[in-house]
Amino acid sequence: MKKSMNVIARKGVRVPFENASRKYITDEKAVSVKESAYYTRRIFDGDLLEVVEGGPPVEVAEAKPDGDAPASVEAPVATAKRGGKGA
């Protein structure tokens, strides 16, 4: 059985429920949802805040790169060959 967690939307944001896209989690009231990749991703993105029972909403800090790891990874750029025979 999946665990549940209490979440509330960040101020000024409405987040659709995972399986009811016309119903929204708002910044007015915390709701209990089943722990899933969808809600975990919305917390990581900053749209939802996890509410610890009896406490204020908890903001998740963004992950910072290690000193040895590059700050960003660029994808290789594909180049198209031009022309055909005799070009």
N, C-alpha and C positions, 0 to 999 in steps of 0.2 A: 504494500500500500504506500502511495506517495505521501510525503509529509505536506503539511500546509504551512503557509506563511502569510503574514499580514503585510499588506502593501498600501501605499497611498501615492497618488500622482504628484509629481513636482508641481509647484505653484504655476498656474496658467496652462497646464497641459492636461489633455484628456487621452487616456490610453484604452483602446478597445480590449475587452475581455478576449481571452484566447479562443474560445469556442462560441462567442456571441458578439460578433463584430459590430452590432448596432447598439450594444450596451457598453458603457464606459466606466472606467475607474477615474475618479476625479480627485481634486485636491481638497475636497470638503470632508471626506470620511474614509478611514482605512477599511479595507475589505480583506477577507480571508480567501486565498486562492491556493490551488494545489501547486506545489513546487514543480516547475517545468523549465525546459530550456527557453521557452518564450518569455516567461516572467523574469528569469535570471538574466536574459539578454537585455530586457527593458530596464532592469535595475542597473546593469553595467553601463548601458547607454545614458543613464541619468534621467530617464522619463519616469521611472518609479522609484520610490524610496521604501525600504523595508522598515516596518514598524516593529520594534521589540516590545513585547507586552509590558505595559506600564511605563513605557519610555517614549521619548520623541522619535521621529523618523530618523533613520540612520542613512547618511549619504555615503556612497561608495567612492573612494578615491580612485583616480585613473592609475593604471599600472604605468610605472616609469621604466624605461629601458635600463639594463645593466650598463655599467661603465665600459665593459668590453664589447657589448653588442652594438651594432649600428642602430642609430635612432630611427631610421626608416629603410625599408628595402624597396628598391625600384625594380619593377618588372622589366625584362628585356624588351626592347622595341623591335617589332617585326619590320623587315624591309621588303618591299615588293620588287621583284625583278622586272625591269621594263623591256619592252621590245620582244621581238621574236627572232626569226631567221633574218640574218643580214642586218640586224639593228645595231 
